[in-house]
Amino acid sequence: MKATFDFYDILQNHIAAFLLVLSRTSGIFLISPFFGSMNIPMLFRVATAVTITFLLLPIVNIENFADMPSTILMYAATVVKEMFVGWIIGLVAFISFAAINMAGKVMDMQVGFAIVNVMDPTSGQQVPLIGSFLYNLGIMIFLATNGHHMIVAALVESFKVLPLLGMEWSPSTTTLIGDLTAGIFSTGMKIAMPVTFAILMTNVGLGILARTMPQMNIFVVGIPMHLMIGIFMLSMMVPFYVLFLDVVFNAMYGNISLAIKSLVP
């Protein structure tokens, strides 16, 4: 009963702080993989964010609670800043999966699936066929390796590294976000390289064949050949793709830590 009373007393005396913790927690539910998925009901996401906030509030540093903004406008600005901290955690995780989608688009263009799109329930948008396969496989591996636990752990760690009311924007944050966004292309091309290189060699072979046998309709032969070689290479690269995801996720966790530290004044 004593512990329950103390917990209730914390909530009663620090409602403003509770809402700030909830704002930072809600940030990861806006864009991060799995947590920000559109096929998860909004009510469930809100309930999960409130539950996590209840669990985090007793361990949050309360030294700065006396410095709460005195006006509603200043408090609203503080809420936005705290939500941004959670949002940037989700953004770094989202960028890793954006690279997977880009790799799928590149491979779809090479194989011949560029005009074939499927609806992605997690984002509500049309995505390429191969990209959807790689993305869903990445999400399953992300969950199987407890990647969603790591995002929550990063949120908990953010309160230790960056206390409430302590967030300050710095040029290093802009530089980090720019570097991570630019890395989408390089990571995507690394994933798509096996299929892209195989299709390139196929096109070279078809070009030589077209010169030596002009009577052959190279377009009729090339389209199904691209499809067969693309699917074959995709099946060959899946085991290596799973191993590569381990590297991507480890880099993602490190970048989340860097992003949080870049907001420390």
C-alpha positions, 0 to 999 in steps of 0.5 A, a space after each residue: 500500500 505504501 508503494 502504491 500511495 507513493 506512486 499515486 502521489 508522484 502522479 498527483 504532484 507532477 501531472 505536467 511532468 507526466 504529460 512531458 514523459 508521455 509526449 516523448 514516449 508518444 514520439 516513437 509511435 509516430 514513425 518507428 518500425 512496428 510501433 508506428 505501423 498504421 495497421 496497429 489500432 490507434 487506441 492500442 498505440 495510445 494505451 501502450 504509450 500511456 502504460 510505458 509512461 506509467 512505468 517510466 515516471 517513477 524512474 525519471 529524474 525529477 530535479 528539473 520539475 521545479 523549472 516547468 514552464 510558467 505559461 501554456 505557450 511555453 509548456 506547449 513548446 516544451 511538449 513539442 520538444 519532448 515529442 521530437 526526442 521520441 520522434 528522432 529515435 523512431 526516425 533513425 529506426 525508420 531510415 534503416 527500413 527506408 533503405 530496404 524499400 529503396 533496395 526493393 525498388 531498384 531490384 524491381 526496376 531491374 527484374 521487370 516488376 517496376 509496374 507491380 505494386 502492392 499495398 503495404 498495411 504498415 504505411 498505407 502506401 503502395 510499395 514495390 513487390 520485392 521491396 514489400 517482401 524484403 521489408 516484411 522479412 526485415 520486420 519479422 527479423 527485427 521482432 525476432 531479435 527483439 529490436 522493438 525492445 531495443 527501441 524501448 530501451 533507447 527511450 528509457 536511456 534517453 531519460 538518463 542521457 537527456 533529462 526532461 527540459 534538457 533538449 537543445 537543438 544543435 548543428 550536429 543533429 542536423 548533420 547526423 540526420 543528413 548523413 543518415 538520410 544520405 546513407 539510405 542510398 548506399 545501404 540500399 545499393 548494397 542490398 540490391 547489388 547482387 540482383 543488379 549485377 546479375 541483371 547487368 551481366 545478363 544484359 551484356 550477354 543479351 547484347 552480345 547475342 543480339 549482335 551475333 544473332 540479329 534474327 533473334 527477337 531479343 526483347 521476347 527473350 530478355 524479359 522472361 530471362 530477367 525475371 528468372 535470373 532476378 528471382 533466382 538471385 533473390 532466392 540466393 541472396 536471402 540468407 546473406 540478406 538476413 546476415 546483413 540485417 544484423 549489421 544494419 540493426 547494430 548500426 541503427 542502435 548505435 545511430 540512435 544513441 548518437 542522435 540522442 547525445 547530439 541533443 544534449 546541450 
